[in-house]
Amino acid sequence: MQELFEKLNELISEYDSFIVMGHKDPDLDSLGSCLGLCEIIESFNKKAYIFLDDKNLENYNSNINQAFEKMEKSVTCVNEKSYKKIKGKTLLIITDTHIKDRLEYPDLVDKFDTVVLDHHIKSKNYIKDTRFLYIDTNLSSMSELITFYSEYVNIDLDNVIATILLAGIEIDTNGFNLKTTSRTYEAASTLMEMGADSILKQELLKESKEEYMKRATFIRNSFMISDSIAMCIVNGTTNSKELAEISEELLTFEDVEASFTLGKLEDNLIGVSARSLGEFDVSEIMKQMGGGGHTSNAATQVKDKTIKEVKQEIIDLVKEI
């Protein structure tokens, strides 16, 4: 990773201001990596902004709301209008995705020099015109990468940011059960040494009773599409986070080795979250459907098809393997 961190340091020294942006429907890994990057950039006496609508946090999930409520360190956010006021030579840094359509505000890619940092399997529709593109599928999360970067530049992250990063690692590894290496535990240990609070982390990971009951209703109606693969269909409009949570929970059931959860993200857009215990490569199916990810953690979004059509496409692809 040393070469990566040296390259990032060079880029930081070259620009005056930075916009850090994660994916839409952000989770704690996306938010944590954005916050950590901003703190690292500011240690170079440069100005960093997070692209997030902090005036309308109710539009994001409850974890994001709670994380911002706990923040004591000052964080400057920009939105579709306010980013235009940023002065100086500006670099856009994208974290936790490399697909333009998955960004909080895709148009920004066409307005600034861009760096992309991600840990998902490279998709065919990756952002191509960049100053620097880095994808490492061996990482558990972007939180893991940013933790090691902060170590490299020799700064201790704010304790709340460290806690959010630790929660991000836990979410992306499903409680250190998937995509976990010795380096993942090393990153978690480093964050604890920086002051990450395990009690606050649990608070950030909590969900409401209503959210749990809603997910349980969908899971109750899940079904097997093979001897070891489960599928769940979410009725009504949903989001990527909910799809992922259902897929991960399906893996906790006896005889389930892989799972697919699908639902409508918006009009004419179907989201699919795929999870596996490792024996079944869900990323291969997601790649064939225009998405990507890891062997055990992948996803895609499908336009202009019905739930029924997407369901059948997944079943047909599973039968081919």
N, C-alpha and C positions, 0 to 999 in steps of 0.2 A: 504493500500500500504506500510505501514511501514515495514512489514516483508519482502516484496520484496526488498525494498531499503537497509535494513540491510543485506540481503543475497548478494546483488550486492556489497555492501561495503566490505564484507568479501572476496568475490572473487577477487575484485580489489587489496586488500592487499596481496593476495596469489601469484599473478603473476607479472612478470617484464614488459611485453609488451602486447599490445592488438591490434588486427585487428578487426575493425568494418565494417561489410558488410551488405548492404541492398539487395533488389531484383534487377534483371536485368530490363532494361528499367526504371530506377529510376524516381520517381516523387519527388516533394518537401517534402513530408512527409518522404519518405525513406531517402533522402539526409539530411534533417533537423535533423532527429533523429540520424543519424550517426554523424553529426557534433556536436550535443549537447552532445552525449555520449563521444566523444573524449575530449571535453572541460571539462566535469566532471571528466573523468579518469585522465587528465593531472593536475587537481587540487589536486590529490593525489601524485603528483610528479612521475607519471608513464608515459611511452611513449605510445601514441595511434596513429594508422594509419588507414586511410580509404581505403578500397579496391575499387579503382576507377581509371580508366585510364585518369588522368588529362592531359596527353600529347596529347590525341586524343578526346577532349571534343566534337568535331563535330559529334562523333558517338552517342552522347546522345541528348535528346531533347533540344529545345532552352531555356527552363526554367532552366535547369541544367547549361548550358553554362553561362547564365546571372547571376545566383547565384554565380558562381565561379568568375566571373568578378568583382562582388561587394565585394567579401571577402577581408578584410584587415588583419584579423588574419591569421597567418601562419598555414596551414594545410598540413600534410604529407600524400601523397597518395602512395599506392603500387599497383602493377599489378601482372600478372601471373609470372613474372620473379623476380621483385625486392623484393617481400615478403620474398624470401629465404634468404635475407641478414639480416633479423630481428634477433636480439640476445636475449638470455635469455628465461625464461619460458614464453610461449606465450598463451594467451587465445583468441579464436575467439568469437566475439559477433555478432549474427545475429539479425537484426531488420527489422520489417515490413513484414516478411514472416516466415513461418515455414516449407516450402517445398523445398527440396534440388534442384529440377530442376528449381526453380524460382530464384535461387541465381545468383549473378553476376559471381561467379566462384565456381561451386559446389564442385570441387575437394578439396577445402580447408577444408571442413568438415571432411575429412578423415585424415587430417594432424595435427590438433590441438584439444585440449580440447575445447568444444563448449558450449556457452550459447545462447538460443533462446528467443527473446522477440517479441511478436506479439499481434495483436488485431483482427485477423480474426478467424472465426469459424474453429476449429481444423479439419484438413483433415486426412483421413486414411493413407496418405503417408507422415506424419510428420517426421521430423528428430528425430530419437529415441535415439541415443547414445549421450547423452548430460550431461554436469555437472549440467545444470539447464534449465528447460523449463517453460516459463511463457506465458500464453495466456489469455488475458482478453478481452472478446468480448463486454464488457460494455464501453470500451474506444472508443472515436471517431476516434482516430489516435494514432500513436506512438509519434507524436509531443506532444500530451497531456501528455503522460506518462513521457517523458523526461523533460518536463517543471516542473512537480511535483517532479521529482527526483532532478533536479537542486535546487529547493526550499529546499528539504530535506537536501542536503549537504551544503546548505547556500552559493551558489555562484550565482552571476549575470552573465548570459550568454552574450557573445559578441553581440552587438546590431544587427549586420547583421545576425548572427545565430538565434537570437530571431525572427527576421523578417522572415527568411526562415521557422522556426517552425510555426509561425503564418499563413503563406501562406499554409503550409502543412495541418494545421487544416482546413483552409477554403476549400482546395481542397477535402479533405476526407469527409467533411460534406456537400459538394455542397453548399457552402455559408451559413453554419450553418442551413441548412434545413433538413439534415438527420443525424441520430446518434448523436444528440446534447442533452446534459444534462446541468444542472447548473454547473457541474464540467468543461465542455468544455468552457463555458463562463469565468469561473474562471481562467482557464489556459490561455485563450486569454488575459484577464486582466493582469495577471502576466507578460506575455511577453511584453505587452505595457509598464508596469512599468519598465521592464528591458531595455527598449529603442527600442523596435521594431518600425519600421518606416512604417506607413500606406501607405505613398506615394511609398516607395520602394517596399512594398508588392504588390501594384497594378502593378508596373512595372514588377515584377517577374511573375505575373499572366497573363500578356498580351500575346496575340498570334499575329502572322502575318496575314495580310489580306488573303494571299494564304492558310494558314491553315484553316481559318474560311470558305472560299469559298469551299475548298475541303470537309470539314465536312458537309457544307450545301447541297452539291450535293448528298452526301450519304443519308442524312436525307430526302431529297426530294423524294428519291426512297424507303423510308421505307414503311412498310405495317402493318396492324393489323392481328394478328393471333387469336385474340378473341375480344370480345367487349371492353376490357380494356387493352389489352397487345399488345405492338408494337414490331416489329422486324426490324432490319436494317442489311443488308449484305454489307460489305466493299469489293470492288473489288481491286485486286492487293495485294501486301504485305503491312501489317500495323503493328501496335504495340499496346501493352496493354493500353497505355495512350490514344490513339486515340479511341479505342473501348469504354473505360470508358466515355470519354467526349461525345461521341454520345449517349450512353445509358442515361446519365444524362440529356442531352438536350431533348431527347424524352419525358422525364417526365414533361417537361414544357408545353406540348400540352394538350388541352382539352380532357377529357375522357381517358387519358393514365394513368393507375395506376402502370404499370410495363413495363419494356423494356428489350430486348435482342439484343445485337449487336455482330456479329461474322465476322471473317475475318482471312486470312492466316497470321500467324506470321512468318513462315518460311516453307521450304519444309516439307510436311507431318505433320505439326503442325497447328491446328486451335485454335484460341483464342476466348473465349466467355466472354463478360462482361454483367452482369445482374444487373438491378437496380429496385427499387420499392419504392413507397411512404409509404409502411409499412403494408398495408392490405394483400398483396400477398407476400409469403415467397419465394423469388428467391433462397435463399441458399439451400432449399430442392432439387430443380432441379439441381443446380450446384453440390451438393454432389453426387447425383445419376450419374452424369457424370464425377465423379472423382475429382471435385474441392471443393470449400467451400466458406465461407464468412459469411456475416450477413443477417438477414431477408431482409434488404433493399439494400444490397451491396454485390455482390458475383461474382465469376468468375471461369472459368475452362480453361484447355488446353487439347485438344483432338488430339491424334496422329493417323496417318494412316487412317484417314477418310476424305471424301470430304466435301466441304461446304454444298452440297446438303444433304448429310447423316446427318450431325450435325444439320442442319436446321430442318429436319424431326424429329430427335430425340427430339429436344426441343418442337416442336409442339405436339408430341405424349405425352410427359411428362406433358405438360400444360393441355392437355385434361383429363389426369388421376386425376388431383387435383380438 
